[in-house]
């Protein structure tokens, strides 16, 4: 077994997050808030619980914003930021960390939010340990295919629909030197899928070279790839952290759990919740807000907000909406 304190984490977080625009026009995808804190903070907090202190984070668009935020948030962690100048896929992103990895590593994508015991994945009984979950439609994901219980192959985005064991975007790799060799081989031979180099294919090359592999089941796995899944993840995380079950009456407002409410929030004559995540310095007046994410500095007045995500300092006045607004947007007068 490898001591967790010697494990390094690689977090590819350079994606543009195009399916979360307009929120991601002015913030890195990894900083999009869900259930009260940015995606990547959920991830790092979970890894810190497992004792991981050393991180290599791959950044891209607005990478300086992400770097500044995380350095301020985690001053006691070892953080190295590497810039991915051109999007070339998950394998290329991981390969950028190669000069800084000196120990077995854990790889987790910057939008892969998980909850559960990571100890089985960190036991390092094999060259690589793959976090997996069984789902009914594996087509958007990498899939584990077995023969006689043994992992036979890894298939990226299969074309079949049946209950399958899929890769959830978390991997622990003991034989990290072989992994980087296989990624280099993948790129040297220009083995692309949809014009990108996939980590799944590099791990498949490892299998073909005789690397040992096993899987461990992830208890909860949250996807934040688009607005529907972002709001679904917001609901699930809030539900998992529910502290009370009955509505609370406070200062002329009704708060219906589960909710997350930040600091310096001003509310009057409003109903907030269920499944509302309210950021810091938000003002809500004479409004109903449910099943929504309201970012820092927003002002909502005389509105009904449902199944929405509002960017930082958005202004919503007198409108019933199901909308996704970017930073400093205004709707209504």
Residue pairs with C-beta under 8 A, 6 or more apart in sequence:
1 123
1 124
1 125
2 103
2 104
2 122
2 124
2 174
4 50
4 51
4 52
4 122
5 51
5 53
6 103
6 104
7 51
7 52
7 54
7 103
7 104
7 105
7 106
7 122
7 172
8 52
8 54
8 55
8 56
8 100
8 101
8 102
8 103
8 104
8 105
8 106
9 47
9 52
9 54
9 55
9 56
9 105
9 106
9 107
9 108
10 55
10 56
10 57
10 58
10 94
10 97
10 101
10 105
10 106
10 107
10 108
11 40
11 43
11 44
11 55
11 56
11 57
11 58
11 107
11 108
11 109
11 110
12 58
12 84
12 90
12 93
12 94
12 107
12 109
12 110
13 28
13 29
13 30
13 40
13 57
13 58
13 59
13 60
13 66
13 109
13 110
13 111
14 58
14 59
14 60
14 61
14 63
14 83
14 84
14 87
14 93
14 110
15 29
15 60
15 87
15 110
15 111
16 24
16 29
16 60
16 61
16 87
17 23
17 24
17 28
17 29
17 32
17 111
18 24
19 225
19 226
19 227
20 29
20 32
20 224
20 225
20 226
20 227
20 230
21 326
22 311
22 324
22 325
22 326
22 327
22 329
23 32
23 309
23 311
23 324
23 326
23 327
24 32
25 326
25 327
26 62
26 311
26 312
26 326
26 327
27 62
27 65
27 311
27 312
27 327
28 59
28 60
28 61
28 62
28 63
28 65
28 66
29 39
29 110
29 111
30 38
30 39
30 40
30 66
30 110
30 111
31 38
31 39
31 40
31 65
31 66
31 69
32 38
32 39
32 224
32 230
33 39
33 277
33 279
33 293
33 295
33 296
34 42
34 113
34 222
34 224
34 230
34 233
34 234
34 237
34 277
34 293
35 42
35 233
35 234
35 237
35 238
35 241
35 260
35 277
36 260
36 262
36 277
37 45
38 69
39 110
39 111
39 113
39 224
40 66
40 70
40 110
41 73
42 113
42 237
43 108
43 110
43 112
43 113
43 114
44 55
44 70
44 74
44 77
46 114
46 115
46 118
47 55
47 106
47 108
47 118
48 77
50 118
50 119
50 122
52 106
53 76
53 77
53 78
54 77
54 78
54 103
55 77
55 78
55 79
55 80
56 80
56 82
56 97
56 100
56 101
57 66
57 67
57 70
57 79
57 80
57 81
57 82
57 110
58 82
58 83
58 84
58 93
58 94
58 96
58 97
59 66
59 67
59 81
59 82
59 83
59 84
60 83
60 84
60 85
60 87
63 81
63 83
66 81
67 79
67 81
70 79
71 79
80 100
82 96
82 97
82 100
84 92
84 93
84 96
87 196
88 196
88 197
89 192
89 193
89 196
89 197
89 198
89 199
90 109
90 196
90 197
90 198
90 199
90 200
91 183
91 186
91 187
91 197
91 198
91 199
91 201
91 202
92 183
92 187
92 196
92 197
94 107
94 179
94 183
94 199
94 202
95 180
95 183
95 184
95 187
97 105
98 180
98 183
101 176
101 180
103 176
104 124
104 172
104 173
104 174
104 176
105 172
105 173
105 176
106 118
106 121
106 122
106 170
106 171
106 172
106 173
107 170
107 171
107 172
107 173
107 199
108 114
108 169
108 170
108 171
109 169
109 170
111 223
111 224
111 225
112 168
112 169
112 170
112 221
113 221
113 222
113 223
113 224
113 233
113 237
114 131
114 168
114 170
114 218
114 219
114 220
114 221
114 222
115 219
115 220
115 222
115 237
115 240
116 218
116 219
116 220
117 219
118 170
120 129
120 216
121 129
121 131
121 170
121 172
121 216
122 172
123 129
124 172
124 174
125 214
126 174
126 211
126 212
126 213
126 214
127 173
127 174
127 175
127 178
127 206
127 211
127 212
127 213
128 171
128 172
128 173
128 174
128 175
128 179
128 203
128 206
128 211
128 212
128 213
129 171
129 172
129 173
129 213
129 214
129 215
129 216
130 144
130 151
130 154
130 167
130 170
130 171
130 203
130 213
130 214
130 215
130 216
131 167
131 168
131 169
131 170
131 171
131 215
131 216
131 217
131 218
132 144
132 165
132 166
132 167
132 168
132 215
132 216
132 217
132 218
133 165
133 166
133 168
133 217
133 218
133 221
134 163
134 164
134 165
134 166
135 141
135 163
135 164
135 166
136 161
136 162
136 163
137 161
138 158
138 160
138 161
138 162
138 164
138 166
139 157
139 158
139 159
139 160
139 161
140 157
141 157
141 166
141 167
141 168
142 154
142 155
142 156
142 157
142 166
142 167
142 198
142 200
143 154
143 155
143 156
143 158
143 164
143 165
143 166
143 167
144 151
144 154
144 164
144 165
144 166
144 167
144 215
145 151
145 152
145 153
145 154
145 155
146 152
146 165
151 207
151 213
151 214
151 215
152 207
153 204
153 207
154 167
154 200
154 201
154 203
154 204
154 207
155 200
156 193
156 198
156 200
156 201
157 193
158 164
165 215
167 200
168 218
168 221
170 218
171 199
171 203
173 179
175 206
175 211
178 206
178 209
178 211
179 202
179 203
179 206
182 202
182 203
182 205
182 206
182 209
183 197
183 199
183 202
185 202
185 205
186 197
186 201
186 202
186 205
187 197
191 197
191 201
193 201
203 213
206 213
207 213
220 236
220 240
222 233
222 236
222 237
223 229
223 232
223 233
224 230
224 233
227 309
227 324
230 293
230 309
231 275
231 291
231 292
231 293
231 307
231 309
234 275
234 277
234 293
235 275
235 291
238 258
238 259
238 260
238 274
238 275
238 277
239 258
239 275
241 258
241 260
242 257
242 258
243 257
243 258
244 257
245 257
246 257
247 254
247 255
247 256
247 257
247 273
248 254
248 255
248 257
249 255
251 267
251 268
252 268
252 269
253 267
253 268
253 269
253 270
253 271
253 272
254 270
254 271
254 272
255 261
255 271
255 272
255 273
256 271
256 272
256 273
256 274
256 290
257 273
257 274
258 273
258 274
258 275
259 272
259 273
259 274
259 275
259 276
259 277
259 278
260 276
260 277
260 278
261 272
261 278
262 278
262 279
262 280
262 281
262 282
262 296
263 280
263 281
264 280
264 281
265 278
265 280
265 281
265 282
265 283
265 284
266 282
266 283
266 284
266 285
267 283
267 284
267 285
268 284
268 285
268 286
269 285
269 286
270 284
270 285
270 286
270 287
270 288
270 289
271 287
271 288
271 289
271 290
272 278
272 284
272 288
272 289
272 290
273 289
273 290
274 290
274 291
275 290
275 291
275 292
276 289
276 290
276 291
276 292
276 294
277 292
277 293
277 294
278 284
278 289
278 294
279 294
279 295
279 296
279 297
279 298
279 312
280 296
280 297
281 296
281 297
282 294
282 296
282 297
282 298
282 299
282 300
283 298
283 299
283 300
283 301
284 294
284 300
284 301
285 299
285 300
285 301
285 302
286 301
286 302
287 300
287 301
287 302
287 303
287 304
287 305
288 303
288 304
288 305
288 306
289 300
289 305
289 306
290 305
290 306
291 306
291 307
291 308
292 305
292 306
292 307
292 308
292 309
292 310
293 308
293 309
293 310
294 300
294 305
294 310
295 309
295 310
295 311
295 312
295 313
295 314
295 327
296 312
296 313
297 312
297 313
298 310
298 311
298 312
298 313
298 314
298 315
298 316
299 314
299 315
299 316
299 317
300 310
300 316
301 316
301 317
301 318
302 317
302 318
303 316
303 317
303 318
303 319
303 320
303 321
303 332
304 320
304 321
305 316
305 320
305 321
306 320
306 321
306 322
307 322
308 321
308 322
308 323
308 324
308 325
309 324
309 325
310 316
310 323
310 324
310 325
310 329
311 325
311 326
311 327
311 328
311 329
312 327
312 328
313 327
313 328
314 325
314 326
314 327
314 328
314 329
314 330
314 331
315 328
315 329
315 330
315 331
315 332
316 325
316 330
316 331
316 332
317 330
317 331
317 332
317 333
318 332
318 333
319 331
319 332
321 331
323 331
325 331
